[in-house]
Amino acid sequence: MDKDITKDKRFSDLKQFTERIPLAIPHMHGDEIRYVQDAYETDWVTTVGENINEVEHMTAEYVGLHYGVALSSGTAALHLAIRLAADNIYHSDLGDGSLRGHKVFCSDMTFAATVNPIVYEGGEPVFIDSEYETWNMDPAALEKAFSVYPDVKLVVLVHLYGIPAKLDEIRSICNAHGALLVEDAAESLGALYKGRQTGSFGDYTAVSFNGNKIITGSTGGMFLTNNCEAADRVRKWSTQARDTAAWYQHTEIGYNYRMSNIVAGIIRGQWEHIEEHISRKKEIYTRYKKAFQGLPVRMNPYDAENCEPNFWLSCIQIDPDGMCPQERTDTDSRWESSGGKSCPDEMMTVLKAFHVESRPIWKPMHLQPIYHSNKFISSETGNENDTDIFQRGLCLPSDIGMSDAEQDKVIDVIKRCFG
């Protein structure tokens, strides 16, 4: 839309915000620099060192698992988790396509980083629709998928926006079909399901320390497991799969995936503030939810009886009867203002005009051009919950440094969109 939003009568008296309000950015506390400085002063600025050792220990202990392997990114952790699972299932231990010819069930509502490692290993992702109670993988759709493809032996599950999936049901279905479960807990570090950390339910788990995550190293990830042999194999692969020999000898394909001791120093300092970050994220979510009462919107949902999210991103979904006309192509959008109604693309346009960052809900993988030919399975034929959530959903600023006054400005803009 080329309309000048600031001249719309709903917003004409609203002053331009002097400071940009971000979606979510890193926040340092001062502790991080001590560990980075120590690595610098002792010359441990490579991919080994005390910071790495401590971060591996701290992360595994926090999640409730025995072993952690510090890696360069959450994507690297997912890649090696998927390769390891494939090797265990199909006994193809040389890498370079260990999933070739095999399908893998994967959450559909997610970022491409969850799915791409399946393809790195030659596999074919089959996308599983979400349920509305948590916006995560629908157990009924997963069960249906096994009835269609009974030979599948690997499931990759995402905990979207820091909200735990229905883990008991999904773990039970995987067990019943003899399938391994990889948990993508990149967004959910610190979230609890029935008192246990997400990431402790899968056979292998990946977490992320990317710049916008609940704690960060600017980059970085972690592979987690209870299996010592699995951790050792991932650690070997992450250092180019070098064999134990005096010279450089290789019998497997490896990768340059190890975490830097400098990055680990930042993460080590961040760990001291994870509960503080989660608490602030929850405050932001709660303030949005209270402020939006009476509007035709709902917050991203969770099972309050069984779950305690980390509230990484606060999102809204507009009720069907509150949506103004909106059309999206692969690269563009058109919407039309309608009295008392709005849509995600109008809200993004308005927020951007006032220097506020927002973002669409993850576009489902089965709608991505690169994966449009892959199979998609929903629990009910003809229904696509993920498509509906994407069309009506929006991620709102959830930065822990956002003041209450700044959040009130965001709330005011959203309310005016329905004016």
C-alpha positions in Angstrom: 0.0 0.0 0.0 1.4 3.4 -0.9 -1.1 5.2 1.4 0.4 7.7 3.8 -0.5 6.1 7.1 0.3 9.1 9.2 -2.5 11.0 7.4 -5.1 8.3 8.2 -7.6 9.9 10.7 -7.0 7.0 13.1 -3.3 7.9 13.5 -3.1 11.6 12.5 -2.8 12.8 16.1 -0.2 10.1 17.0 3.3 11.6 17.3 6.2 9.8 15.6 8.2 7.7 18.0 11.7 9.1 18.5 13.3 5.8 19.2 12.9 2.6 17.1 11.1 -0.2 19.0 12.7 -3.5 18.0 11.2 -6.9 17.8 13.9 -8.5 20.0 17.6 -7.7 20.2 20.5 -8.8 22.4 21.0 -7.2 25.8 24.4 -7.4 27.6 24.7 -7.1 31.3 28.4 -6.6 31.9 29.2 -10.1 33.2 29.8 -11.3 29.6 32.9 -9.2 29.1 34.7 -10.8 32.0 34.7 -14.2 30.4 35.5 -12.7 27.0 38.4 -10.8 28.5 39.7 -13.9 30.3 39.8 -15.8 27.0 41.6 -12.9 25.3 44.2 -12.4 28.1 45.0 -16.2 28.2 45.0 -16.5 24.4 42.2 -19.0 24.3 40.5 -17.4 21.3 40.0 -20.6 19.4 37.4 -23.4 19.5 38.6 -24.9 22.8 38.8 -23.3 26.2 37.2 -23.0 29.6 34.2 -21.0 28.4 33.2 -23.7 26.0 33.6 -26.4 28.7 31.5 -24.4 31.1 28.8 -23.5 28.6 28.4 -27.2 27.6 28.1 -28.2 31.3 25.7 -25.3 32.2 23.4 -25.9 29.3 23.2 -29.7 29.7 22.6 -29.3 33.5 19.9 -26.7 33.0 18.0 -28.7 30.5 18.4 -31.8 32.5 20.6 -33.9 30.2 24.0 -35.3 30.6 26.0 -34.1 27.6 26.2 -30.9 25.6 28.4 -30.1 22.5 28.9 -26.4 21.8 28.6 -25.6 18.1 28.7 -22.6 15.8 24.9 -22.3 15.4 21.6 -23.8 16.2 21.5 -24.9 12.6 24.7 -26.8 13.0 23.3 -28.5 16.1 20.2 -29.5 14.1 22.2 -30.8 11.2 24.4 -33.0 13.4 21.4 -34.2 15.4 19.6 -35.2 12.2 22.7 -36.8 10.7 23.2 -38.8 14.0 19.6 -39.9 14.1 19.7 -41.0 10.4 23.0 -42.9 11.0 21.4 -44.7 13.9 18.3 -45.6 12.0 19.7 -46.4 8.5 23.3 -47.3 9.5 24.9 -44.9 6.9 27.8 -43.5 8.9 29.7 -41.6 6.2 27.4 -38.6 6.0 26.9 -37.0 2.6 23.3 -38.1 2.2 22.6 -40.5 5.1 18.8 -39.8 4.6 18.8 -40.3 0.9 15.6 -42.0 -0.2 13.9 -41.5 3.2 11.1 -39.2 4.4 11.2 -37.3 7.7 8.2 -35.8 9.5 8.8 -32.2 10.4 6.9 -29.2 12.0 5.4 -27.1 9.2 5.1 -23.8 11.1 8.8 -23.0 11.6 11.9 -21.3 10.2 13.7 -22.9 7.2 16.7 -23.7 9.5 14.6 -26.5 11.0 14.0 -28.2 7.7 17.1 -27.5 5.6 19.3 -30.0 7.5 17.0 -32.8 6.5 17.7 -31.9 2.9 21.5 -31.5 3.6 21.4 -35.3 4.4 19.3 -36.1 1.3 16.0 -36.6 3.1 12.5 -35.6 2.0 10.6 -33.4 4.6 7.0 -34.2 5.0 5.3 -31.3 6.8 2.9 -31.8 9.7 0.2 -29.3 10.3 -0.2 -27.5 13.7 -3.0 -27.5 16.2 -4.6 -24.3 17.5 -4.0 -24.9 21.2 -0.2 -24.3 21.0 0.5 -23.6 17.3 2.8 -26.6 17.4 2.8 -30.0 15.6 -0.7 -31.6 15.8 -0.4 -35.1 17.3 -3.5 -36.1 15.3 -1.9 -35.0 12.1 1.3 -36.9 13.1 -0.6 -40.1 13.7 -2.3 -39.7 10.4 1.1 -39.2 8.7 2.3 -42.5 10.1 -0.7 -44.2 8.6 0.2 -42.8 5.2 4.0 -43.3 5.5 4.4 -46.1 8.1 8.1 -46.6 7.3 9.2 -43.1 8.5 11.5 -43.4 11.5 12.4 -39.7 12.3 10.4 -36.8 13.6 11.7 -33.2 13.9 9.6 -31.2 16.4 9.7 -27.4 17.0 8.5 -25.5 20.1 7.2 -22.4 18.3 7.9 -19.0 19.9 9.0 -20.5 23.2 5.7 -22.4 23.8 6.0 -26.2 24.4 4.3 -28.6 22.0 2.1 -31.5 23.2 5.1 -33.5 24.2 3.5 -36.5 25.9 1.3 -37.2 22.9 4.1 -36.7 20.3 6.6 -38.7 22.3 4.1 -41.5 22.7 3.3 -41.6 19.0 7.0 -41.7 18.1 7.6 -44.6 20.5 4.6 -46.5 19.1 6.1 -46.3 15.6 9.7 -46.8 16.6 10.7 -43.3 15.4 13.4 -41.1 16.9 12.5 -37.6 18.0 14.8 -34.6 17.4 13.7 -31.5 19.4 14.3 -28.1 17.9 14.3 -26.1 21.1 16.0 -23.1 19.5 13.2 -20.8 20.6 12.2 -22.5 23.8 15.2 -22.7 26.1 13.9 -22.3 29.6 10.3 -23.3 28.8 8.8 -26.1 30.9 6.4 -28.9 30.0 5.0 -30.6 33.2 7.9 -29.3 35.1 10.6 -30.5 32.7 12.6 -28.4 30.3 11.8 -28.6 26.7 14.7 -30.3 25.0 14.8 -33.1 27.5 12.1 -35.2 25.8 13.8 -35.9 22.4 16.4 -38.4 21.6 18.6 -35.5 20.5 18.1 -31.8 21.0 19.3 -28.5 19.4 19.2 -25.1 21.0 20.2 -21.7 19.7 22.1 -18.8 21.1 21.5 -16.6 18.1 21.2 -12.8 18.6 17.5 -12.6 19.3 17.2 -15.7 21.4 16.3 -15.8 25.2 20.1 -15.7 25.9 22.7 -15.1 23.2 26.3 -15.3 22.2 25.6 -13.3 19.1 25.6 -16.7 17.4 26.1 -20.3 18.6 24.2 -23.5 19.3 24.2 -26.6 21.4 23.6 -30.3 20.7 22.2 -32.0 23.8 21.7 -35.7 24.6 21.9 -38.3 27.4 24.0 -40.6 25.3 27.8 -40.2 25.8 28.6 -42.0 22.5 26.3 -39.7 20.6 27.9 -36.6 22.1 31.4 -37.9 21.2 30.4 -38.6 17.6 28.9 -35.1 17.2 32.0 -33.5 18.8 34.2 -35.4 16.3 32.1 -34.5 13.3 32.1 -30.8 14.4 35.9 -30.7 14.2 36.2 -32.1 10.6 35.8 -35.7 11.8 39.6 -36.0 12.5 40.6 -39.5 13.6 42.8 -40.2 16.5 46.2 -40.2 14.8 49.4 -38.1 14.9 48.6 -36.9 11.3 45.4 -35.6 9.8 43.4 -38.7 9.0 39.7 -38.9 8.1 37.4 -41.9 7.7 34.1 -39.8 7.8 32.8 -36.5 6.4 33.2 -33.8 9.0 32.3 -30.1 9.4 33.8 -26.9 10.8 31.0 -26.5 13.3 32.7 -25.9 16.7 31.8 -22.9 18.9 34.4 -20.2 19.5 35.6 -19.7 23.1 34.9 -16.0 22.6 31.2 -16.6 21.7 31.1 -19.1 24.6 32.3 -16.3 27.0 29.3 -14.2 26.0 26.9 -17.1 26.5 28.5 -17.9 29.9 27.8 -14.4 31.1 24.3 -14.5 29.7 23.4 -17.7 31.6 23.4 -15.8 34.8 20.4 -13.8 33.5 18.2 -16.4 31.8 15.5 -16.4 34.5 15.5 -12.6 34.5 15.0 -12.6 30.7 12.1 -15.1 30.9 10.4 -13.1 33.7 10.6 -9.9 31.6 9.3 -11.7 28.5 6.3 -13.0 30.5 5.6 -9.5 31.8 5.4 -8.3 28.2 3.1 -11.1 27.1 0.8 -10.5 30.1 0.6 -6.8 29.5 -0.3 -7.3 25.8 -2.9 -9.9 26.8 -4.6 -7.6 29.3 -4.5 -4.6 27.1 -6.1 -6.4 24.1 -9.1 -7.6 26.0 -12.2 -6.5 24.1 -10.3 -6.5 20.7 -11.0 -9.3 18.1 -7.5 -10.8 18.8 -6.0 -13.6 20.9 -2.4 -14.1 22.1 -0.4 -17.0 20.9 -1.9 -19.8 23.1 -0.4 -22.3 25.5 -1.6 -25.0 27.8 -1.5 -23.2 31.1 -2.2 -26.4 33.1 0.8 -28.3 31.8 3.2 -25.6 30.4 5.2 -22.6 31.4 6.6 -21.0 28.2 9.6 -18.8 28.0 7.4 -16.3 26.1 10.2 -15.6 23.6 7.9 -13.7 21.2 4.5 -12.3 22.0 2.2 -12.8 19.0 -1.5 -12.2 18.2 -4.0 -13.8 15.9 -6.9 -11.7 14.6 -10.3 -13.3 14.9 -11.9 -14.2 11.5 -14.6 -11.6 11.9 -12.0 -9.0 12.8 -10.0 -9.3 9.6 -10.1 -6.7 6.9 -9.5 -7.9 3.3 -5.9 -9.1 2.8 -4.3 -10.8 -0.1 -0.7 -12.2 -0.2 1.5 -13.4 -3.0 4.9 -15.0 -2.5 6.5 -11.5 -2.3 3.8 -8.9 -1.9 0.6 -8.1 -0.1 -2.5 -6.0 -0.6 -5.0 -5.1 2.1 -8.0 -2.8 2.3 -9.0 -0.8 5.5 -12.4 -1.7 6.8 -14.2 0.0 9.7 -13.5 -1.8 13.0 -11.4 -4.4 11.3 -7.7 -4.9 10.6 -5.2 -7.5 9.3 -1.5 -8.3 10.0 -0.2 -6.6 6.9 -2.0 -3.3 7.8 -0.7 -3.5 11.3 2.9 -4.1 10.1 2.6 -1.1 7.7 1.3 1.2 10.5 3.8 0.0 13.0 6.7 0.5 10.6 5.5 4.0 9.9 5.9 4.8 13.6 9.4 3.1 13.8 8.1 -0.1 15.4 9.3 -3.5 14.2 6.9 -6.4 13.9 7.0 -9.5 11.8 4.6 -12.0 10.2 4.2 -15.4 11.8 6.5 -17.9 10.2 5.3 -18.7 6.7 4.6 -22.5 6.7 7.1 -24.6 5.0 4.6 -26.2 2.7 3.9 -22.8 1.3 7.5 -22.0 0.6 8.4 -22.1 -3.1 11.4 -24.3 -2.5 9.2 -26.9 -0.7 5.9 -26.5 -2.5 6.0 -30.0 -4.0 6.6 -31.7 -0.6 3.8 -33.5 1.1 1.8 -31.7 3.8 -0.5 -33.6 6.2 -3.3 -32.1 8.3 -5.5 -34.0 10.7 -8.6 -33.0 8.7 -8.6 -33.1 4.9 -9.1 -29.7 3.3 -8.0 -27.8 6.5 -4.7 -26.1 6.9 -4.3 -24.6 10.4 -0.8 -23.3 9.6 -2.0 -21.4 6.6 -4.8 -19.8 8.7 -2.4 -18.9 11.6 0.0 -17.4 9.1 -2.7 -15.3 7.4 -4.1 -14.0 10.6 -1.0 -13.8 12.9 1.6 -11.2 13.8 4.7 -11.1 16.0 4.8 -8.0 18.2 7.8 -6.3 19.8 9.0 -8.5 22.7 12.3 -7.0 23.5 13.3 -7.2 27.2 14.7 -3.7 27.0 11.3 -2.3 25.9 9.9 0.0 28.6 6.3 -0.1 29.6 5.7 3.3 28.0 7.1 2.0 24.7 4.9 -1.1 24.9 1.9 1.2 25.6 2.7 3.0 22.3 2.6 -0.3 20.5 -0.7 -1.2 22.2 -2.1 2.1 21.2 -1.3 1.6 17.6 -2.8 -1.8 17.5 -6.0 -0.5 19.1 -6.2 2.3 16.6 -6.0 -0.2 13.7 -9.4 -1.4 14.8 -10.8 2.1 15.1 
